[in-house]
Amino acid sequence: MGASSSTDNKELSEKREIESLAASTGALPLLQRSFSKLADPQTNTVSFQSFKKSFTLSYKTTTCEGDQIVPDSFPRLLEHLGPSLVDLFFVPEKGGGLSWVEFARGYVKCCGRMSASMSYNTLLRLFHLTSQNAGFSSKLEFESEEADCKINGSVSTVELVMFLWMCWTMSWDGRSSRSTDLFLPDISHLIMSALVSCTESGASLDVWDSDVFRLELELPVGKFLTWALTTIPSLTECLSHFCNARLQHSLNAEDGSGPSKSAGGDDSASKTCENTLLTCGRAWAISLTSKNTLSEEILSSCFPCNNDEPNEYLLYRSYHHGKGMNRLWDNVQGYHAPILLIVSASGGVDHEGTSSERKWVIGAILQQGFENRDTFYGSSGNLFSISPVFHAFSSSGKEKNFAYSHLHPSGRVYDANPKPVGIGFGGTQGNERIFIDEDFAKITVRHHAVDKTYQPGSLFPNQGYLPVEALVSDVEAWALGGKAAKEVQEAYKKREELFTDQRRKIDLKTFTNWEDSPEKMMMDMMGNPNAPAREER
């Protein structure tokens, strides 16, 4: 009796602990519904083999953004991803089926709250096991089975490409319906960022002309983890997205209602905005730099549009709306929410003693949108080197010169010291780290030494110490505030249109009534100024 009671108390305590850990992730209701649907009523366990099958990925076609070619080994890697995940985390102790405690414990081991380094260890362990099951060799070595163990070895360039694409696929599966087609983003800018940061030969790479798939370089896993934790810290969230999507799909399959479809996703590769500066790969890279609601909004912005329908996230594009501050202001005025500004420019860049015309893309996030001021404003922000090498520069905390945007005064008022008209980020007035002139014809980029607002670093390869002037090719402004902010802007625009119409209207009765007009009163006074005017009472 005593031993049985002690065992029951231990099992109950373990059950409460696991449920508490699962509840901290916010997924406990989903786990409970999934287990009740999948479990055998007689044994109250989930079949291990059927559970593995529910996590299996299968795509008929795989297409890639841009001109990149998908390696033949990648589809085979995806075939083993789901079963490897179940084998790694959801382990039945007595064989056969998964009990509720084992089911919840597996989810906590996979998607529970943990440090960023432990999350990356978990993700790399999954990639390592999946590669082995798919028949690929891996140079990663784990010193123990613990989540926070030390990892030795290296990651090759091809492995890095497949690792990032594996993470994208898990994120894609969590945001799209159960499609038979997989679309992969162009991640060359992320690969170049890792190579430049983690390899000794990265500094001498020609980042514009190098093919990342043909580079045979090894990245020490320690340096790779340092780069990943600082550059793309939210990459590990793809694991919880994937698990939640698979569990939700199992519920829908049992109900016969079919898969759920996320509002932010679309399965057709033709519906990605490849003709804009913000491609899927670039949007994904920017979204991986932060762990907040902005991350989801940025990622959603690259999915929903096609060539026939306007993208609701795209507020302004100079290619369509025309260049200049006034054209930009007509489209962003009244939008008081985060905005992503992307600029494509071309200019001379020195590389190995020679100068050539190169194109690069940079970006910035304004947390409160654009404001017409003659001083810097903002409480936070981010700068991005987007292409050809991706880097993110967050706030340094030393100064608050996050953004500057100034239009010409509407009235003709003389100003002895006129403020510069244009858009700037970081630095000081007249010496900004980034400054775009009022016509969007020229952009000036200065060395990070002039800026104490954002973290140091080059905004494009081989930037140098001197200010660089380049020709602006295209400018885009993307809305990141969701539907609520867009509705507020639409209401603002309608209100402004109403005021404009009211100012344009003329009271025809007053305008045509000569007896009540000021002109007649003046004429009467000039004709006989001494005539007494009768006051009407």
Long-range contacts (C-beta under 8 A, 24 or more apart in sequence): 11-101, 14-101, 15-100, 15-101, 18-101, 18-104, 18-105, 18-108, 19-104, 21-104, 21-108, 21-112, 21-113, 22-104, 22-107, 22-108, 22-112, 24-112, 24-113, 25-107, 25-108, 25-111, 25-112, 25-113, 25-240, 27-107, 27-111, 27-240, 27-244, 27-247, 28-104, 30-244, 30-247, 30-248, 30-251, 31-103, 31-104, 31-107, 31-247, 33-251, 34-247, 34-248, 34-250, 34-251, 35-100, 35-103, 35-104, 37-250, 37-251, 37-254, 38-250, 38-254, 39-97, 39-100, 40-97, 43-96, 43-97, 44-99, 44-100, 45-92, 45-96, 45-97, 45-98, 45-99, 46-97, 46-98, 46-103, 47-97, 48-86, 48-90, 48-92, 48-96, 48-97, 48-98, 51-86, 51-90, 51-98, 52-82, 52-83, 52-86, 52-87, 54-82, 54-246, 54-249, 54-250, 54-253, 55-81, 55-82, 55-83, 55-85, 55-86, 55-246, 56-82, 56-83, 57-81, 57-82, 57-169, 57-173, 58-180, 59-179, 59-180, 59-181, 59-182, 60-180, 60-181, 61-180, 61-181, 61-182, 62-181, 62-182, 62-183, 62-184, 63-181, 63-182, 63-183, 63-184, 63-269, 64-183, 64-184, 64-185, 64-186, 65-183, 65-184, 65-185, 65-186, 65-269, 65-272, 65-274, 65-279, 65-280, 65-281, 66-186, 66-188, 66-274, 66-279, 66-281, 68-184, 68-186, 68-188, 68-213, 69-213, 70-184, 71-158, 71-161, 71-162, 71-213, 73-134, 73-136, 73-162, 74-162, 74-165, 76-134, 76-135, 77-130, 77-131, 77-134, 77-136, 77-162, 77-166, 78-166, 78-169, 78-182, 79-134, 80-130, 80-133, 80-134, 81-126, 81-130, 81-166, 81-169, 81-170, 82-246, 83-133, 84-126, 84-129, 84-130, 84-133, 85-110, 85-126, 85-130, 85-242, 85-243, 87-129, 88-125, 88-126, 88-129, 107-243, 109-147, 110-239, 110-240, 110-243, 111-239, 111-240, 111-243, 111-244, 114-147, 115-148, 116-229, 116-233, 116-236, 117-148, 117-225, 117-229, 118-147, 118-148, 119-236, 119-239, 120-225, 120-228, 120-229, 120-235, 120-236, 121-147, 121-148, 121-149, 121-151, 122-147, 122-236, 122-239, 123-167, 123-235, 123-236, 123-238, 123-239, 124-151, 124-163, 124-221, 126-239, 127-163, 127-166, 130-166, 131-159, 139-218, 140-221, 151-221, 151-222, 151-225, 152-221, 153-221, 154-218, 154-219, 154-220, 154-221, 155-218, 155-219, 155-221, 155-224, 156-216, 156-217, 156-218, 156-219, 157-191, 157-195, 157-212, 157-213, 157-215, 157-216, 157-217, 157-219, 158-213, 160-191, 160-194, 160-219, 160-224, 161-187, 161-191, 161-212, 161-213, 164-190, 164-191, 164-235, 167-235, 167-238, 168-238, 168-284, 170-238, 170-239, 170-241, 170-242, 171-237, 171-238, 171-241, 171-242, 171-284, 171-299, 172-265, 173-241, 173-242, 173-245, 173-246, 174-238, 174-241, 174-242, 174-244, 174-245, 174-262, 175-241, 175-245, 175-262, 175-264, 175-265, 175-299, 175-303, 176-261, 176-262, 176-265, 176-266, 176-267, 177-259, 177-260, 177-261, 177-262, 177-265, 177-267, 178-249, 178-258, 178-259, 179-267, 181-267, 181-268, 181-269, 183-267, 183-268, 183-269, 183-272, 183-280, 185-279, 185-280, 185-281, 185-284, 186-279, 186-280, 186-281, 187-281, 187-284, 187-285, 188-212, 188-281, 188-388, 189-281, 189-282, 189-285, 189-386, 189-387, 189-388, 189-389, 189-390, 190-232, 190-281, 190-285, 190-390, 192-388, 192-389, 192-390, 193-227, 193-231, 193-389, 193-390, 193-391, 194-219, 194-224, 194-227, 194-228, 194-231, 195-219, 196-389, 197-223, 197-227, 197-231, 198-223, 198-224, 198-226, 198-227, 204-352, 206-351, 207-388, 207-389, 207-461, 208-358, 208-388, 208-461, 231-288, 231-289, 231-390, 231-391, 231-392, 232-285, 232-288, 232-289, 233-288, 233-289, 233-290, 233-291, 234-287, 234-288, 234-289, 234-290, 234-291, 234-295, 235-288, 237-291, 263-300, 264-296, 264-299, 264-300, 264-303, 264-304, 265-300, 265-303, 266-303, 266-304, 268-306, 270-306, 270-307, 271-303, 271-304, 271-305, 271-306, 272-302, 272-303, 272-305, 273-302, 273-305, 273-311, 273-314, 275-307, 276-311, 276-314, 276-317, 276-476, 277-342, 277-344, 277-361, 277-474, 277-476, 278-302, 278-340, 278-342, 278-476, 278-478, 282-342, 282-361, 282-386, 282-387, 282-390, 285-386, 285-390, 286-340, 286-363, 286-384, 286-386, 286-392, 289-382, 289-384, 289-392, 289-394, 290-382, 293-482, 294-338, 294-365, 294-480, 297-338, 297-480, 297-481, 297-482, 298-340, 298-478, 298-480, 301-340, 301-478, 301-479, 301-480, 312-479, 312-486, 313-478, 313-479, 313-480, 314-476, 314-477, 314-478, 314-479, 315-339, 315-477, 315-478, 315-479, 316-475, 316-476, 316-477, 317-474, 317-475, 317-476, 317-477, 318-440, 318-472, 318-474, 318-475, 318-476, 319-474, 323-439, 323-440, 323-441, 323-472, 323-475, 324-438, 324-439, 324-440, 325-405, 325-407, 325-421, 325-422, 325-423, 325-438, 325-439, 325-440, 326-407, 328-370, 328-440, 328-475, 328-477, 329-370, 329-372, 329-407, 331-477, 332-369, 332-370, 332-477, 333-370, 333-489, 333-492, 333-493, 334-488, 334-489, 334-492, 334-493, 334-496, 335-369, 335-370, 335-479, 335-481, 335-485, 335-486, 335-488, 335-489, 336-368, 336-369, 336-481, 336-485, 336-488, 336-489, 337-368, 337-369, 337-479, 337-480, 337-481, 337-482, 337-485, 337-488, 338-365, 338-366, 338-367, 338-368, 338-369, 338-480, 338-481, 339-365, 339-366, 339-369, 339-370, 339-477, 339-478, 339-479, 339-480, 339-481, 340-364, 340-365, 340-477, 340-478, 340-480, 341-365, 341-366, 341-423, 341-475, 341-476, 341-477, 341-478, 342-386, 342-475, 342-476, 342-477, 342-478, 343-436, 343-443, 343-472, 343-474, 343-475, 344-472, 344-473, 344-474, 344-475, 345-443, 345-470, 345-471, 345-472, 345-473, 346-470, 346-471, 346-473, 347-468, 347-469, 347-470, 347-471, 349-460, 349-461, 349-462, 350-462, 350-464, 351-461, 351-462, 358-460, 359-473, 360-385, 360-387, 360-388, 360-459, 360-460, 360-461, 360-470, 361-386, 361-387, 362-386, 362-434, 362-445, 362-459, 362-460, 364-403, 364-425, 364-434, 365-480, 366-402, 366-403, 367-402, 369-481, 370-403, 370-405, 370-423, 371-403, 371-405, 372-405, 372-406, 372-407, 373-404, 373-405, 373-406, 374-406, 374-419, 375-404, 375-429, 376-400, 376-401, 376-402, 376-403, 376-404, 376-424, 376-429, 377-402, 377-403, 377-404, 378-402, 378-403, 381-425, 381-453, 381-454, 382-454, 383-425, 383-426, 383-433, 383-434, 383-454, 383-459, 385-457, 385-458, 385-459, 385-460, 388-460, 388-461, 389-460, 389-461, 391-457, 391-458, 391-459, 393-454, 393-455, 393-456, 393-457, 394-454, 394-455, 395-453, 395-454, 395-455, 396-452, 396-453, 396-454, 396-455, 396-456, 398-452, 398-453, 399-451, 399-452, 399-453, 400-453, 401-426, 401-427, 401-428, 401-451, 401-452, 401-453, 402-426, 402-453, 404-429, 404-432, 407-438, 408-438, 425-453, 425-454, 426-450, 426-451, 426-453, 426-454, 427-451, 427-453, 433-459, 434-459, 436-472, 436-475, 440-472, 440-475, 441-471, 441-472, 442-469, 442-470, 442-471, 442-472, 443-469, 443-470, 443-471, 443-472, 444-468, 444-469, 445-470
